[in-house]
Amino acid sequence: MPRWSQQSCDDKGETVEAFATIDAQEQRAARRPQAERSAGTRARLIEAAITCLHRTGYSATTVSTVAAEAGVSRGAMTHQFPAKTDLMLAVVGHVFNQDIDLYRDATEATDPVRFLLDLPHTMWRVISRPAGIAVIEIMLASRADPDLAAQLRALQSRIDVQAHRWSEDRVRAAGLTPHPDAAAIHELYVAAVRGLAIEATFMDNRDGVERSLRVLSAMMRRLYPDLAQA
């Protein structure tokens, strides 16, 4: 083949390769905003579900009300969450991740000993917020929904494993040895504060909540006597 013809083929090949590269870049650029929009829609739906659950409870929180609250179409809603159960499980997972951030902020704001003594009040701030009440609504509603209950128990079991590990790490950070019943103690505190959150929602009894939180703090000193001097 003459030299000029070979060069022409080479140039053509480079041009085709260049166009292919540009096309791939454009496709990636197109996918990126689409993925971001999808993530944004998902986040809005989860936050809308939390708002609805906190405001009107589980029964009144329907796929339609959540879609309307989020300002998205019913089709966009079902694309992200085909069933209400899928959305409810996403809410629980999302709230747990928020909880992790809130507890992390609390641990960074104070020393480990003071953190343990203040833990009941910290748990109250986390669990009694609207997102925490939304999770409680889902838990209570799962009694009448076997499919939701089964999946929620599995998710909650995984969450509990992480929470128990974190709780023991906080005790060690304070220079203490975790109590032999550390996991049960953590579950007891979570259950107690959740119960207080339910009562406060129903009774609006803030003074009673504060007294109960002080009792839980006193119990912490008895469970870990070395905290008594703190």
N, C-alpha and C positions, 0 to 999 in steps of 0.2 A: 504494500500500500504506500502511495506517495506520502512524503512527510507532512505536506499541508493537510491531507485528508485525515491522517492520524491525529494531528493537532485539533482539527475540527471535531473529531469524535471525542477527544479528551475534553475539549471545552464544553461539548454538549453534555457529557457525563457529569462534569462538575456542576453545570447549571441545574441538571435534574436533581443532583444530590443536594444542592443549595435549596431548591424549592421544597424538597422533601423535608429538610431540616426546618425551614420556615413553617411548613405546614404542621409539623410535629409540635413546634413551639406554640403556634396559634391554638392547636387543640389543647395543649396543657394549660394555656392561659384561659381558654374558655371553660375548661373543667374546674379550674381553681375558684373562680367566682361562683360557679354553680355549687360546688361543695361548700363554700362559705355561706351561700344563701340557704342551703339545706340545713347547715348547722345552726344558722341564725333562726330559721323557722322552728327547728326542734327546741332551741332554748326558749323561744317565746312561748311555745306551747306548754313547756314544763312550768315556766313561771306563771302562765295563765292558769294552769291546773292548780298550782299552789294557792293562788289568789281565790279561785272558786271554792276549793276545799275549805279554806280558812273562813271564807265569808258565808257560805251556805251549806257546808257539809258534803259528805260523799254522795248521798242519794241525788241531790240536786245538781251535782257536778256531772254533766253529760258531755258527750263528745261535741255536741252542738254548742253548748254554753262555753266550753273551753275554746273552741275554734273562734267563736264570736269575741271572747275576751282577748284572744291573741291577735285578732284582726286578720285571720287567714281563712281560706276557703275550706269547706268540708273535705274536698279532694286532697288538698295539701295536708290536712290533718290526718286523714287515713293513710296517706303515703308515708308519713313519718311513724304513725302509730295505728296499725290496722285495727286494734281493739282497745277498749278502755283499760283492760288489764295491762297491756303493754305500756300505756302512758303512766299508770299508777306505779308500776315497777320502776319506770324511768325516774319518776318523782322521788321515790325512796332512795335510789342510787345517787341522784343529784344532791339531795339534801344531806346524805351521809358525807359526800365529798365536801360540801359546804361546812359541815360539822368539823371535819378534820382541820380545815383552815381556821375556823374559829378557836378550836382548842389549841392549835399551834400558836396562834396569836397570843392566847392567854399564857401559854408556857413561856413565851419569849418576853412577856411583860413583867414577870415576877420570878422570884427564886423558887426552886422546887418544893421547899417546905411550905412556904406560904401558898403555893399553888394547891397542894393537897388540902390545906385547911380551908381554902376558898372554893374547893371543887364543887360542893353542892350549889353554891351561888352561880358558879360558872355554868354548871349543867342546867340550871334554871334559865339562864339567859339564852342558852342554845336551844333547849327543848321547848320552851314556852313561846318562842318567836313564831310568826305565822307558818313558816315552813315546817317547824316541829309539830305544830298542831295539825297541819295537813297530813303528815305521816301517821299521827295517831288516828286521824279519821280513816285512813286507808287500813290500818291495822284492825280497827273495830269493825269496819265493813267487811273484811275478809272472812269473818265468821259465817256470813251468808253466801259466800262465793267460793266454792271448793277449789276452783282453778286458780283464782287469785291467792287463796290461802296457801296452797301447795307451793306456788312459785315464790310467794312472799316469805314463807318459812325458810326456803332454801337460800334466798338472798339474805335474809336476816341472820341466818346461821353463819354465813361468810363474813358479814359485818361484825358479828359478835366475836369471832376469832380475832379479827384485827383490833377491835375495841379492848378486849381482854389483854392482849399483848401490849397495847399502848398503855393501859392502866398500870400494869406491872412495871413497865419501863419508867413511869412517873414516880412510882414508889422507890425504885432503885435510884433514880436521879436525886431523890431526897436523902440518900444514904441509908435507906431502910431495906429490910428483907421483906418481900411480898408475903402477905398473910397466907397460910395454907388454904384458906377459902377465898383467895383474892378474886377469882372469877365470879363466885356467888355474891361477894360483897359488891362488886361492880354492877352486877345485874340488879341487886337490891336497890342500889342508889338510883340507877336508871329508872326502875319501876316506880320508886317513890317519887321522883321528880316528875315523871310522866303523869302519875296520879294527881300530883299537885297542880300540874298544868291543866288537867281536865277539870278539876275542882275550881280553879281560878277562872276558867272559861265560863263555867256554869254559875258560880257563886260570886265571882269578882271579890274574893276574900284575900286581898293582898297582905293584910296584917297577919292572917293565919299562915299564909305561905312563908312569910319571913320568919315566924316563930319555928315552923317546921324545918326550914333550912338551917337555922341555928342549931336545932337538935341534931340534924345530920352531921353538922360540923363537929359537934361535941362527940358524936359516935365515932368519928374518924380519929379523934384523940384517944379514945378508949381502945379502938382496934390497933392503933399504933402508939403505944404509951410514950415512945421517944418524942412524939410530937407535943406532948403535954407541956413541955417547957417552952415551946415556941410561941 
